[in-house]
């Protein structure tokens, strides 16, 4: 059983930055695709970024391209999402996902105008 624990969310003004972290139990995070999703109130969950198993390929939603960066630290079994130039529309609960199968509990990000 894989357990994922997100942290790093909070309240920030527009234009600010946050760095989300996702700590994983076990080593699966090192060798599989990992992703960040978010869910805004009243909206479906959407993928914002993903990183391939080798780290060679990344995906970013158009709405976050150039502002968000996904990364992984295998030595720490951790996944990160650096979020810069945040906008109010980035507000939501952010979840890490491993292999499309395992989810964390989510961390709230609120961006004020």
N, C-alpha and C positions, 0 to 999 in steps of 0.2 A: 504494500500500500504506500503510495507516494503522498506526502503531505507538503503543502505549499503555504507559506506564510508571507503575505505582502506587508510592506510598511513604507512610510515616507509620504503618505498623503497629507493633505492639510488645506488650509485657506491661504490663498495668495492673490495678490493684485494682478490685474492684466499686465502682461509684459514681464512678469516674474518667471521664476524657474522652480522646478521641483525635481527630485530624483527618487523614483520609486524603486524599491528592492523587493525581491522575491527569493526567500530562502527555501531550499528544497531538502527533503530527507532523501537519503539514498543517492545514487550516482546517475540516475536516468537523465537528469537535466543536462549531463555532459554530452550525451550521444543521440539526442533527438531534437526535433523541431520544437521551438519554444515561442510563445507568443504573449502579447498583451492585448487584452480586450477592454472595452469600457461600455458602461451602460448609463445613459442619461435618463432622468425621470421621464416615464411615459414613452420611452423609446426602446427598441430592441438592442440587445448586446451587439456590438460591432468590433471587428478586429481592427486594431490600430497599428500593430507592428508584429513582425515575426522574424525569426532567425533560424536558418537551416541548421541541420545537425553538425555540419562542418564549419559553420560560421561564414561560409563563402557567399551566401545569398541572404538578402534581407528584403522584407516587404514593408511598405508603409502605406497607410491610407492616404489618399490625396490631401485630406484635410490637415494632416500632420507632417507631411513631407517638408524637410528643411528645418523643422522645429524639434522633432523628437528623434532620439537615437536609442536603439535597442542594443544591449550588449550582454555578455555572459562571462562570468568568472568561474571557470571549472574548478579551480583550486578551492573556492569557497562554496561551490555548488549553489551559485546564486545567479539570478537574472535581474537586469536593471532596465529602467526606462528613464532616460534623461529627457526632461520636458522643458524646453526653453520658449520664451516669447509666448507664454500662455495666454489664451483667450477665454472669455466667459463661456463660449460654446464647448470648451474642453472639460467643463464641469461634468462630473459623473463618478461612478464607482469603477475603479480600475481593478482588473483581475489578471493574474498570470495564469498561463495554461501550458501544460506540457503534453506534447504528443496528441493534442486534440482531445485528451482523455481526462486529465487531472486538472482541477481548478483550486485556486486559493479562495479565501473567504472574501477578498476584496478590500480595497482601501479607498476612502473617499477623497476626491480632489474637488475643491471648490475654488473657482476663479471669479473674483469680483471685478466689476467694471471700473 
